[in-house]
Structure formats: structure tokens, C-alpha cells
Amino acid sequence: MTNAEAVERLRASLGERFQGVDEFRGETTVRIDLAAVEETAKLLKEMGYRTLVDLTAIDHWGEEARFEMVYHFFSPDSGMLLRLKGRVEGEEPLVPSLAAVFATANWQEREAFDMMGIRFAGHPDLRRILMWEEYPFYPLRKDFPLEGKASDAGGEAFSRPAPMDGGPYVTQPAKESGRREPHAHPADALQEENR
């Protein structure tokens, strides 16, 4: 089945929940109402898109529907890739889970929850996967400052924002970096090591 045939079948099946299609450089993106994402995933699986390659979230900070979910489905039979997108609102957005349809969605949804704060209704084990369970923030949101946020995490991690001057891949440490980042070396020590 080609992407064009799949798009027409989705358009007919989803009705008003089908919000449009974009073609760009040979890639097809279908826009849907995310309330229909589980039904859409089941239809795609029936049509031969048996692999959920990836799912992720985009933060459109400042826009009314702040978050956008992006799903990439692949058909091994036709070699076609189909992208599915949908917008979701709110500071605590909720999207139907695809874990019951595609097993790979389990960990991918956990990562989107952990980094962006997207919750997935019906997920069998929605808990953090990269940050510790009690961490109160979502690091990939655009309103999360680059230097981090102060927290009362205590010994689990840095509890104050990281300095933005210096880093582990610099040749000269900044004032704070030498204390917090062991890979930053003074320039003269680095020259000694290179001899």
C-alpha cells in the first residue's frame, strides 16, 4: 500500500478527526485529532505499517495548543514511512497511549512523559525513565532554563542551577566549572598532558 492510499483510507475512516495532510520532499505527514490516535494506529497496522519507529513531542511554547505529538510509522512491505502529528493543550497534556497497539510505544511514551510531561492515558507503567521519580520538572520544555532549576533534591543530584560558563569540553575552566566538572582542566595542565 502506498502512502497516498493509506492517507485516503485514513481520511475516509476518521472523518472530522482527520485534519489534513502535508507532502514535503517525498515525506507524508497526516494531521489528526489525537483523540483518534489509537484508532489511527490500529488502522495503520492493518494497512501494513507494522513498525512504530519513533514517537516524540514538540513544545510550541507561547502557542495555544502548546504540545504536538509526532509518530513515525514504517511499512516493511512497501518501504514507506508515514508521519502522524496532532496537537494537545494544557500544562499537563493527556494523550491516549499506543502501548497496547505497539509494544515499542511503552518506553517511547515513558521518555516523552519524563522529558516533556506528556501523560499517556492507558499506559501500563507510566513512570520516569531518565530522571529520578521525584524530579519535579520536565527538562525538554522550552520554559526550562538551560542552566537548570534549583530543587531540594539533596544528594541525588545538583540542587542548584549549573553554571553556564565552562563545561566538560572546554580548554579552560570557568570559576565554578573546576569544582563541579572534573573534565575541565586549566590550560597549562592541558599543555603538560599533551607533551
JOTA-V85307 format. One record per residue. N is the residue number from 0. SS is DSSP state (@ for helix, = for strand, . for the rest). PSI is psi in whole degrees, -180 to 180 (* if undefined). NEAR is the number of other ideal C-beta (glycine too) atoms within 8 Angstrom. Layout:
BEGIN
n: (N/N)
ss: (SS/SS)
psi: (PSI/PSI)
near: (NEAR/NEAR)
END
This chain:
BEGIN
n: (0/1/2/3/4/5/6/7/8/9/10/11/12/13/14/15/16/17/18/19/20/21/22/23/24/25/26/27/28/29/30/31/32/33/34/35/36/37/38/39/40/41/42/43/44/45/46/47/48/49/50/51/52/53/54/55/56/57/58/59/60/61/62/63/64/65/66/67/68/69/70/71/72/73/74/75/76/77/78/79/80/81/82/83/84/85/86/87/88/89/90/91/92/93/94/95/96/97/98/99/100/101/102/103/104/105/106/107/108/109/110/111/112/113/114/115/116/117/118/119/120/121/122/123/124/125/126/127/128/129/130/131/132/133/134/135/136/137/138/139/140/141/142/143/144/145/146/147/148/149/150/151/152/153/154/155/156/157/158/159/160/161/162/163/164/165/166/167/168/169/170/171/172/173/174/175/176/177/178/179/180/181/182/183/184/185/186/187/188/189/190/191/192/193/194)
ss: (././@/@/@/@/@/@/@/@/@/@/@/@/@/@/@/=/=/=/=/=/=/=/././=/=/=/=/=/=/./@/@/@/@/@/@/@/@/@/@/@/@/@/././././=/=/=/=/=/=/=/=/=/./././././././=/=/=/=/=/=/=/=/=/././././=/=/=/=/=/=/=/=/=/./././././=/=/=/././././././././@/@/@/@/@/@/@/@/@/@/@/@/././=/=/=/././././././././././././././././././././././././././././././././@/@/@/././././././././././././././././././././@/@/@/@/././././././@/@/@/@/@/@/@/@/.)
psi: (135/165/-38/-42/-40/-41/-44/-38/-40/-42/-44/-38/-37/-22/-126/-22/-13/120/-3/174/142/137/128/120/43/3/140/128/124/129/130/166/125/-14/-23/14/-37/-45/-41/-43/-40/-42/-44/-40/-42/-34/1/-4/76/-2/122/101/-43/153/145/174/148/137/112/63/132/-13/159/-52/92/-41/150/129/141/126/139/118/143/138/108/-26/-45/-14/17/142/133/129/138/132/149/147/150/142/168/158/-23/73/146/128/143/141/147/8/-30/-20/-44/119/-32/-20/-24/-59/-35/-40/-36/-39/-42/-37/-47/-44/-31/-14/16/126/146/110/128/4/136/-21/61/98/166/149/-25/-42/161/155/-37/0/124/0/170/102/-21/3/145/-19/3/120/146/-34/0/-178/147/143/170/37/-15/-132/-6/-30/-180/133/6/160/143/145/143/-6/122/-174/179/-13/34/159/-24/129/150/179/-48/-30/-39/-31/-35/-22/100/-14/-12/126/147/151/-41/-35/-36/-40/-38/-42/-33/-8/*)
near: (9/7/8/7/9/14/11/8/10/14/9/7/8/13/6/5/9/11/7/6/9/7/7/6/3/4/8/12/11/14/10/15/9/11/6/10/15/12/9/13/15/9/11/13/10/6/11/9/12/7/10/14/7/8/13/8/13/7/10/10/8/4/6/4/9/13/14/11/16/12/13/12/14/11/15/8/6/8/5/11/10/14/12/15/12/13/10/14/8/7/5/6/12/9/13/10/14/15/13/6/10/10/5/8/13/11/8/12/16/14/10/14/15/11/12/12/10/14/10/15/8/9/12/7/6/10/6/10/8/6/8/8/6/5/9/4/8/9/7/8/11/5/5/10/7/4/7/9/7/6/9/4/11/5/3/5/6/8/8/5/9/8/11/5/7/12/7/7/4/10/5/8/11/11/7/9/14/11/5/8/11/4/6/13/9/8/8/6/8/10/8/7/7/5/4)
END
